[in-house]
Structure formats: structure tokens, C-alpha cells
Amino acid sequence: MFLTGLAALAVIPTLPTAARDLDGIGLYPLVAGCFVAASLLGGVLGGHWADRAGAPRPLAAGTVLAVAALVLSGASTSIWQLAAGRLLDGLAGGMVAVSVNAAIGRAYPDRLRPRVLALMSACWIVPSLVGPPVAGLVAEWASWRAVFLGLAALTAVPALVVAAVLRGPAWSAAPVAAGEAPPRPALLPAAAVSLGAALGQYGVSGWDRRHLLFALGGFALLAAFASRLLPPGTWRAARRLPATVLLCGLGSGVFFTLEAYVPLLLLTERGAPPVVIGLGFTGASLTWAAASWAQARLLERVPRHRLVAAGALAQAVAVALAVAGSLPGTPAYTAASAMVVAAVGMGMSAPSLVVLSLTHSPPGRQGYASAAMQTSQNLGQITLLGASSALFNACLAAHWADAAAYRAAFCLLFAPCALAAVLAVRARNV
């Protein structure tokens, strides 16, 4: 998880430079969205594989595939090769994330799962602190290719060791009894949803006829196929696993929309120096890990669904701070603090939702539950970020002031926060 976080966070600052050098600025939104889009498919594949053969095999395959993806991206000679590398990296990332959660569900009892998930959150602290700045320095002093290839070299040996250890006989899964094998994964719907996610993210990056057609096509695919990857009853928040999956998408969508638009607001409207934006990201990483530690150690006796509701309320406070930060005369730190407060909400709710999903999962289907959570998380990011982006661009097209467009995009996020706070009780373990 540490290596996954380092690779994921370090390459993000280099993508714009890579797109410019490969004469692909116009396709940058598609390249940036490839990772999330492909992780949808990777989560479905990894979850089914984990249920059939145990979590170690997809985890080993995902770590090796991640190294290959970094090499492919670092050797890119065109923007399309870079997009292919990011797509493979997303596929690997989805497999790894789902496999880790499935392994936690099978290897640890209920009382220890929150602590293990807090440890997983802590693995992102150092990558969030050192990954982006070091990658920026490497890209400036050498090239963006050195970032990708350097990460590949750094993770190659650990990935091969993990793959070798996890494929050993001690980690072999018990044979599946006849008639107990999980159903085949919905590969066609998963591929369609991944394609729809990529098209949708590209479509909402502009406000013209071409972008509108891409957005409509992408969201049409999501509407047609997404429900096949989620537990029945997810859209109506049926109790236990379906409600848990829906809540994962709502919380994730709010957080990552704030993470996308608050730095943009600080840069374009407040003229904030890079250090303020960097402090926002650093503070968010630290408070996420601190809140995750608190839910595992200090609040372990609090029912999980109440922590989810508290996390949703914390995110609502963060949205209010973002709205206030877009008002004239407010200091830049007001908007930057929104990311920090939103991370507190995620640190409380995200591990609690994973614990609830593993508790609610059918026997031997932890991979299925983890894949559904991964799918919902990505769909929540795509949908809420897409809706906020569409509203933001519509306001600009209507000649609203930039600050007013930001406020409109932020205000849209109050609805999912309120919905999550109300629906949290439907995910309780009863």
C-alpha cells in the first residue's frame, strides 16, 4: 500500500508536463481520467479473482502490472501511449485495492479490522508528504520520464518479491467446492462503465458541442451499465451492504470534488502561493490518517454507522468553508482548510464503511463486496465531479463571475453530504 500510494501521488504533478511534451494538451483530461476509469474494471476483475482463488494472486498480479505500467508511461513517444500506461496503472490499482480489502476481510476478525484499515491509511502519509515535491524536483532537474522510470525501478524488486511470496504454496487458496464458485464477473458492463467514465471526464472538461457529446455518451454508458456492478438495491439505499456501497460513493465524490476545485480556486481567485496549496494537501493527508487512527483506537466502541454520519457532517462543514473561501475578502486559508476538514470526515467514514461492507458481505464473497465499494467510490468521484464541473462551466458560459461559479459548484455538494448523514443508519450492523 505504501508503494501504491507513492506511485499514485508522485506521477500526478508530472502529467501536465508530459502531455505538453507529447503535444497532447487537448487530450490531457482523458489521460488524467484513465486511471480512475480503468480502476473500475480492475476492481471487478480483482474482486472476482480474490473470491475464486484467494486475495494473494490478484494482489501479486496487480503489483507486477503496476511496474509494467510505469515503464510503459515513462517510455511514451505519444500521448496515446501515455494514456495506455495510465490505463494499465489504473487496472493494477483497482486490483491491488480490492485484493487488500478482501484479504483484510478474510484474515482479521471484526474487532481488528478498523486498526488494520487505519494502518493502511497511515501508509499514505509519507507518500503524500514527499511524493509530489520530489517528483516535481526530478521533473525539473531531469525529465518527467525520470519520474515514471525511477518509480518503476524503485518498486520493481519489492513487487517481484511480493509476487513470489504470495504465489507460494503457503498462500494457496482452499479449493472451491462444486456449486460454490462465485458467478462470472460482469466484464462487459465493467468495460462499458470504464469507457463511460473516461468519456464523461473528458466531456465535462469543456463547454462546446464536442465535449457535450462526449459527456452525454459517457454518462449514458454509466446509467445503462453501472447498476450491474453494484449490489441490488444500491440506488434505493437498501439496508446493509447496498446502503454501505452507496454511502461510499457519496463521501468519496464530495471529498475528491473539493480536492479538485479548492486548489483551482486558491490559484485563480485568491492568488495563493504554492506553499498554501501544498499545506492544504499535506494537512488533508495528516488529518485523514489522524481521524482514521482515532476511529480505530479512541472511538472503536462507537457504532460504525454513527461514525459515517459524523463524517458526512464534517464534510458538510468543509463544503461551507469552501463556499466561504470563495467570498470576496476571505483569506486563502479559509478555502484551504476545507480540504483538511473534509479529510477528517473521510478518515472517520471511509474505514468504517469498509468494515461495514466486509461485515455485510456474503460468506466467501469479500472480493465481491470490496469490488462493489471500489466501483461506487469511483462512480461517486466521476458523477459528483462531473456534475460540479458541468455546473461550473455552465455558470462561466452564462458570464457569471468566476467566484460565483465556484460557489455554485461547491453548494451542489451540500446535497450528498445531507443524504449521507440521513442514510447512514441504513448501513448499521443489525
C-alpha positions as CSV (number, residue, x, y, z in Angstrom):
1,M,0.0,0.0,0.0
2,F,2.9,2.3,0.7
3,L,4.4,1.7,-2.8
4,T,1.0,2.2,-4.4
5,G,0.5,5.5,-2.6
6,L,3.9,6.7,-3.6
7,A,3.5,5.9,-7.2
8,A,-0.1,7.3,-7.4
9,L,0.8,10.6,-5.8
10,A,4.2,11.2,-7.4
11,V,3.1,11.0,-11.0
12,I,0.2,13.4,-10.8
13,P,2.3,16.6,-10.8
14,T,4.2,15.4,-13.9
15,L,1.2,14.6,-16.1
16,P,0.7,18.1,-17.4
17,T,4.4,18.4,-18.4
18,A,4.3,15.0,-20.0
19,A,1.1,15.9,-22.0
20,R,2.7,19.2,-23.2
21,D,5.9,17.5,-24.3
22,L,4.0,14.9,-26.2
23,D,1.8,17.5,-27.9
24,G,-1.3,16.2,-26.2
25,I,-2.6,19.1,-24.1
26,G,-6.0,18.7,-25.7
27,L,-6.2,15.1,-24.5
28,Y,-4.9,15.8,-21.0
29,P,-8.4,15.4,-19.3
30,L,-8.6,12.0,-20.9
31,V,-5.1,11.0,-19.8
32,A,-5.8,12.2,-16.3
33,G,-9.1,10.3,-16.1
34,C,-7.7,7.0,-17.5
35,F,-6.5,5.9,-14.0
36,V,-9.9,6.2,-12.3
37,A,-11.8,4.8,-15.3
38,A,-9.6,1.7,-15.6
39,S,-9.6,1.1,-11.8
40,L,-13.3,0.3,-12.2
41,L,-12.6,-2.6,-14.4
42,G,-9.6,-3.6,-12.2
43,G,-11.7,-3.7,-9.1
44,V,-14.3,-6.0,-10.7
45,L,-11.5,-8.4,-12.0
46,G,-9.6,-8.3,-8.7
47,G,-12.7,-9.0,-6.6
48,H,-13.8,-12.0,-8.7
49,W,-10.3,-13.4,-8.8
50,A,-10.0,-13.0,-5.0
51,D,-13.3,-14.8,-4.4
52,R,-12.3,-17.7,-6.7
53,A,-8.6,-18.2,-5.8
54,G,-7.9,-16.0,-2.8
55,A,-6.6,-12.4,-2.5
56,P,-2.9,-13.1,-2.9
57,R,-3.0,-13.9,-6.6
58,P,-4.7,-10.7,-7.8
59,L,-2.5,-8.7,-5.3
60,A,0.7,-10.2,-6.8
61,A,-0.5,-9.7,-10.4
62,G,-1.5,-6.1,-9.6
63,T,1.9,-5.2,-8.2
64,V,3.7,-6.5,-11.2
65,L,1.3,-4.9,-13.6
66,A,1.8,-1.5,-11.9
67,V,5.6,-1.7,-12.6
68,A,4.9,-2.5,-16.2
69,A,2.5,0.4,-16.5
70,L,5.2,2.8,-15.1
71,V,7.7,1.6,-17.6
72,L,5.2,2.0,-20.5
73,S,4.3,5.5,-19.4
74,G,8.0,6.5,-18.9
75,A,8.9,5.3,-22.4
76,S,5.9,7.1,-24.1
77,T,6.5,8.5,-27.6
78,S,2.9,9.7,-28.0
79,I,0.1,10.9,-25.8
80,W,-1.8,7.7,-26.6
81,Q,1.0,5.6,-25.2
82,L,0.9,7.7,-22.0
83,A,-2.8,7.2,-21.8
84,A,-2.3,3.4,-22.3
85,G,0.2,3.4,-19.4
86,R,-2.2,5.3,-17.1
87,L,-5.0,2.9,-18.1
88,L,-2.8,-0.2,-17.1
89,D,-1.8,1.6,-13.9
90,G,-5.5,2.1,-13.0
91,L,-6.2,-1.5,-13.8
92,A,-3.4,-2.5,-11.4
93,G,-4.5,-0.1,-8.8
94,G,-8.1,-1.4,-8.8
95,M,-6.8,-5.0,-8.4
96,V,-4.5,-4.1,-5.6
97,A,-7.0,-2.0,-3.6
98,V,-9.8,-4.7,-3.8
99,S,-7.4,-7.5,-3.0
100,V,-6.0,-5.8,0.1
101,N,-9.6,-5.2,1.4
102,A,-10.6,-8.8,0.6
103,A,-7.5,-10.1,2.4
104,I,-8.3,-8.0,5.5
105,G,-11.9,-9.3,5.5
106,R,-10.7,-12.9,5.5
107,A,-7.6,-12.7,7.7
108,Y,-8.8,-10.4,10.6
109,P,-11.7,-10.6,13.0
110,D,-14.2,-7.8,13.2
111,R,-12.6,-6.1,16.2
112,L,-9.2,-5.8,14.5
113,R,-10.3,-4.6,11.0
114,P,-10.6,-0.9,12.0
115,R,-7.0,-0.9,13.2
116,V,-5.7,-2.6,10.1
117,L,-7.5,-0.1,7.9
118,A,-6.1,2.7,10.0
119,L,-2.6,1.3,9.3
120,M,-3.5,1.3,5.5
121,S,-4.4,5.0,5.8
122,A,-1.1,5.7,7.6
123,C,0.8,4.2,4.6
124,W,-0.2,7.2,2.6
125,I,1.3,9.9,4.9
126,V,4.9,9.7,3.8
127,P,4.0,9.4,0.1
128,S,1.7,12.5,0.4
129,L,4.5,14.5,2.0
130,V,7.5,13.6,-0.2
131,G,6.0,12.2,-3.4
132,P,4.7,15.3,-5.2
133,P,7.6,17.7,-4.2
134,V,10.3,15.1,-5.0
135,A,8.6,14.2,-8.3
136,G,8.5,17.9,-9.2
137,L,12.2,18.4,-8.5
138,V,13.1,15.3,-10.5
139,A,11.0,16.5,-13.4
140,E,12.6,19.9,-13.3
141,W,16.2,18.7,-13.0
142,A,15.9,15.7,-15.3
143,S,12.7,15.0,-17.0
144,W,9.2,13.7,-16.4
145,R,10.3,10.4,-17.8
146,A,12.7,10.0,-15.0
147,V,9.8,10.2,-12.5
148,F,8.0,7.2,-14.1
149,L,11.1,5.1,-14.8
150,G,12.6,5.9,-11.4
151,L,9.4,4.8,-9.6
152,A,9.4,1.6,-11.7
153,A,13.0,0.9,-10.7
154,L,12.1,1.7,-7.0
155,T,9.1,-0.7,-6.9
156,A,10.3,-3.5,-9.3
157,V,12.2,-5.5,-6.7
158,P,9.6,-5.2,-3.9
159,A,6.9,-6.1,-6.4
160,L,8.7,-9.2,-7.6
161,V,9.3,-10.3,-4.0
162,V,5.7,-9.8,-3.1
163,A,4.6,-11.7,-6.2
164,A,7.0,-14.6,-5.5
165,V,6.0,-14.8,-1.8
166,L,2.2,-14.6,-2.4
167,R,2.3,-17.2,-5.1
168,G,4.0,-19.7,-2.8
169,P,2.2,-22.8,-1.5
170,A,1.6,-21.3,2.0
171,W,-0.7,-18.7,0.4
172,S,-2.7,-21.1,-1.9
173,A,-6.4,-20.8,-1.6
174,A,-8.5,-23.7,-0.5
175,P,-10.2,-25.5,-3.4
176,V,-13.7,-24.2,-4.2
177,A,-16.4,-26.8,-3.7
178,A,-18.7,-27.7,-6.6
179,G,-21.6,-25.4,-6.9
180,E,-20.0,-22.8,-4.6
181,A,-17.9,-20.9,-7.2
182,P,-18.9,-17.2,-7.5
183,P,-20.7,-16.2,-10.6
184,R,-18.6,-14.9,-13.5
185,P,-17.7,-11.2,-13.3
186,A,-19.7,-8.8,-15.4
187,L,-16.8,-8.0,-17.7
188,L,-18.8,-6.3,-20.5
189,P,-20.7,-4.0,-18.1
190,A,-17.3,-3.3,-16.3
191,A,-15.6,-2.4,-19.6
192,A,-18.6,-0.2,-20.6
193,V,-18.6,1.6,-17.3
194,S,-14.8,2.2,-17.5
195,L,-15.3,3.6,-21.1
196,G,-18.2,5.8,-19.9
197,A,-16.1,7.1,-17.0
198,A,-13.3,8.1,-19.3
199,L,-15.6,9.8,-21.9
200,G,-17.5,11.6,-19.1
201,Q,-14.4,13.0,-17.5
202,Y,-13.2,14.3,-20.9
203,G,-16.6,15.6,-21.8
204,V,-17.0,17.8,-18.7
205,S,-13.6,19.4,-19.2
206,G,-15.1,21.9,-21.8
207,W,-18.3,23.6,-22.8
208,D,-18.8,23.1,-26.5
209,R,-20.7,20.7,-28.8
210,R,-17.9,18.1,-29.0
211,H,-17.4,18.0,-25.2
212,L,-21.2,17.8,-24.7
213,L,-21.5,14.8,-27.0
214,F,-18.6,13.0,-25.2
215,A,-20.2,13.8,-21.8
216,L,-23.7,12.6,-22.9
217,G,-22.2,9.4,-24.3
218,G,-20.2,8.7,-21.2
219,F,-23.0,9.2,-18.7
220,A,-25.4,7.2,-20.9
221,L,-23.0,4.2,-20.6
222,L,-22.8,4.8,-16.8
223,A,-26.5,4.9,-16.5
224,A,-27.0,1.8,-18.6
225,F,-24.4,-0.5,-17.0
226,A,-23.3,0.8,-13.6
227,S,-26.1,-0.9,-11.7
228,R,-24.9,-4.3,-12.9
229,L,-21.7,-3.9,-10.9
230,L,-23.4,-2.9,-7.7
231,P,-25.5,-4.9,-5.2
232,P,-29.2,-5.0,-5.9
233,G,-30.9,-2.1,-4.1
234,T,-27.9,0.2,-4.1
235,W,-29.7,3.2,-5.7
236,R,-32.6,3.0,-3.2
237,A,-30.2,2.5,-0.3
238,A,-31.5,-0.9,0.8
239,R,-30.3,-1.8,4.2
240,R,-26.8,-3.3,5.0
241,L,-24.5,-3.8,2.0
242,P,-26.4,-1.8,-0.7
243,A,-26.6,1.3,1.6
244,T,-23.0,0.9,2.6
245,V,-21.9,0.8,-1.1
246,L,-24.0,3.9,-1.9
247,L,-22.6,5.9,1.1
248,C,-19.0,5.1,-0.1
249,G,-19.7,6.8,-3.4
250,L,-21.3,9.9,-1.8
251,G,-18.5,10.5,0.6
252,S,-15.7,9.9,-1.9
253,G,-17.4,12.1,-4.5
254,V,-17.7,15.1,-2.1
255,F,-14.1,14.8,-1.0
256,F,-12.4,14.5,-4.4
257,T,-14.5,17.2,-5.9
258,L,-13.3,19.6,-3.1
259,E,-9.8,18.3,-3.7
260,A,-10.1,19.2,-7.4
261,Y,-11.7,22.6,-7.1
262,V,-10.3,24.1,-3.9
263,P,-6.7,24.3,-5.3
264,L,-8.0,25.8,-8.5
265,L,-9.9,28.4,-6.5
266,L,-6.8,29.2,-4.5
267,L,-4.7,29.6,-7.6
268,T,-7.0,31.6,-9.9
269,E,-9.1,33.7,-7.5
270,R,-7.0,34.1,-4.3
271,G,-3.6,34.2,-5.9
272,A,-2.4,31.9,-3.1
273,P,1.3,30.9,-3.2
274,P,2.1,27.2,-3.9
275,V,3.0,26.7,-0.3
276,V,-0.6,27.4,0.8
277,I,-1.9,24.8,-1.7
278,G,0.7,22.4,-0.6
279,L,-0.1,22.8,3.0
280,G,-3.8,22.1,2.2
281,F,-2.8,18.7,0.7
282,T,-0.4,17.9,3.4
283,G,-2.8,18.9,6.2
284,A,-5.5,16.7,4.5
285,S,-3.2,13.7,4.4
286,L,-2.3,14.1,8.1
287,T,-5.8,14.7,9.4
288,W,-7.2,11.8,7.3
289,A,-4.6,9.5,9.0
290,A,-5.3,11.0,12.4
291,A,-9.0,10.6,12.1
292,S,-8.6,7.1,10.9
293,W,-6.4,6.3,13.9
294,A,-9.0,7.9,16.2
295,Q,-11.8,5.8,14.8
296,A,-9.8,2.6,15.4
297,R,-8.4,3.4,18.8
298,L,-10.5,6.1,20.6
299,L,-13.9,5.5,19.0
300,E,-13.7,1.7,18.5
301,R,-16.9,1.2,20.6
302,V,-18.9,3.7,18.7
303,P,-21.3,2.1,16.2
304,R,-19.8,2.3,12.7
305,H,-22.9,3.9,11.1
306,R,-22.6,6.8,13.6
307,L,-19.1,7.5,12.6
308,V,-20.2,7.5,9.0
309,A,-22.9,10.1,9.8
310,A,-20.3,12.2,11.7
311,G,-18.0,12.0,8.7
312,A,-20.8,13.3,6.5
313,L,-21.4,16.2,8.8
314,A,-17.7,17.0,8.9
315,Q,-17.8,17.1,5.1
316,A,-20.7,19.5,5.1
317,V,-18.7,21.8,7.3
318,A,-15.8,21.5,4.8
319,V,-18.2,22.5,1.9
320,A,-19.3,25.5,4.0
321,L,-15.7,26.5,4.4
322,A,-15.1,26.2,0.6
323,V,-18.2,28.4,-0.1
324,A,-16.9,31.0,2.5
325,G,-13.5,30.8,0.9
326,S,-14.9,31.9,-2.4
327,L,-16.4,35.1,-1.0
328,P,-14.5,38.4,-1.5
329,G,-12.2,39.4,1.3
330,T,-11.8,36.0,2.9
331,P,-8.3,34.8,3.5
332,A,-6.9,32.0,1.4
333,Y,-6.5,29.7,4.4
334,T,-10.3,29.6,4.7
335,A,-10.7,27.6,1.5
336,A,-7.5,25.6,2.1
337,S,-8.9,24.5,5.5
338,A,-11.9,22.9,3.6
339,M,-9.6,20.1,2.4
340,V,-8.3,19.5,5.9
341,V,-11.8,19.3,7.5
342,A,-13.1,17.1,4.6
343,A,-10.2,14.7,5.2
344,V,-11.3,14.4,8.9
345,G,-14.7,13.3,7.7
346,M,-13.1,10.8,5.3
347,G,-10.8,9.4,7.9
348,M,-13.8,8.6,10.1
349,S,-16.2,7.3,7.5
350,A,-14.1,5.5,4.9
351,P,-12.6,2.8,7.2
352,S,-16.0,2.4,8.9
353,L,-17.7,1.8,5.6
354,V,-15.1,-0.8,4.6
355,V,-15.6,-2.5,8.0
356,L,-19.4,-2.5,7.4
357,S,-19.0,-3.8,3.9
358,L,-16.9,-6.7,5.0
359,T,-19.4,-7.5,7.8
360,H,-22.3,-7.4,5.4
361,S,-20.7,-9.3,2.6
362,P,-22.0,-12.8,1.8
363,P,-19.8,-15.7,3.1
364,G,-16.7,-16.1,0.9
365,R,-17.6,-13.0,-1.2
366,Q,-15.4,-10.4,0.4
367,G,-13.9,-9.8,-3.0
368,Y,-17.3,-9.0,-4.4
369,A,-18.1,-6.6,-1.6
370,S,-14.7,-4.9,-2.0
371,A,-15.1,-4.6,-5.8
372,A,-18.6,-3.0,-5.3
373,M,-17.1,-0.5,-2.8
374,Q,-14.3,0.4,-5.3
375,T,-16.8,0.8,-8.1
376,S,-19.1,3.0,-6.0
377,Q,-16.1,5.1,-4.9
378,N,-15.0,5.8,-8.5
379,L,-18.6,6.3,-9.7
380,G,-19.1,8.8,-6.9
381,Q,-16.0,10.7,-7.9
382,I,-16.9,10.8,-11.5
383,T,-20.6,11.7,-11.0
384,L,-20.2,14.5,-8.4
385,L,-17.1,15.9,-10.0
386,G,-18.8,15.8,-13.4
387,A,-21.9,17.4,-12.1
388,S,-19.9,20.2,-10.4
389,S,-17.8,20.7,-13.4
390,A,-20.8,20.9,-15.7
391,L,-22.4,23.5,-13.4
392,F,-19.2,25.4,-13.1
393,N,-18.7,25.6,-16.9
394,A,-22.4,26.5,-17.4
395,C,-22.0,29.4,-15.0
396,L,-19.0,30.6,-16.8
397,A,-20.8,30.3,-20.2
398,A,-23.6,32.4,-18.7
399,H,-21.0,35.1,-17.9
400,W,-21.1,34.7,-14.2
401,A,-18.1,35.9,-12.2
402,D,-15.6,33.2,-11.6
403,A,-16.0,33.3,-7.8
404,A,-19.8,32.8,-8.2
405,A,-19.2,29.8,-10.4
406,Y,-17.0,28.3,-7.8
407,R,-19.7,28.9,-5.1
408,A,-22.3,27.2,-7.3
409,A,-20.1,24.2,-7.8
410,F,-19.4,23.9,-4.0
411,C,-23.1,24.4,-3.0
412,L,-24.0,21.4,-5.1
413,L,-22.1,19.3,-2.6
414,F,-24.4,20.0,0.3
415,A,-27.0,17.6,-1.1
416,P,-24.8,14.4,-1.0
417,C,-23.5,15.4,2.5
418,A,-27.0,15.7,3.8
419,L,-28.1,12.5,2.1
420,A,-25.2,10.5,3.5
421,A,-25.9,11.8,7.1
422,V,-29.5,10.7,6.8
423,L,-28.9,7.3,5.1
424,A,-26.0,6.2,7.4
425,V,-28.4,4.4,9.8
426,R,-29.4,2.1,6.9
427,A,-25.8,0.7,6.9
428,R,-25.8,-0.3,10.6
429,N,-24.9,-3.8,11.6
430,V,-28.1,-5.2,13.0
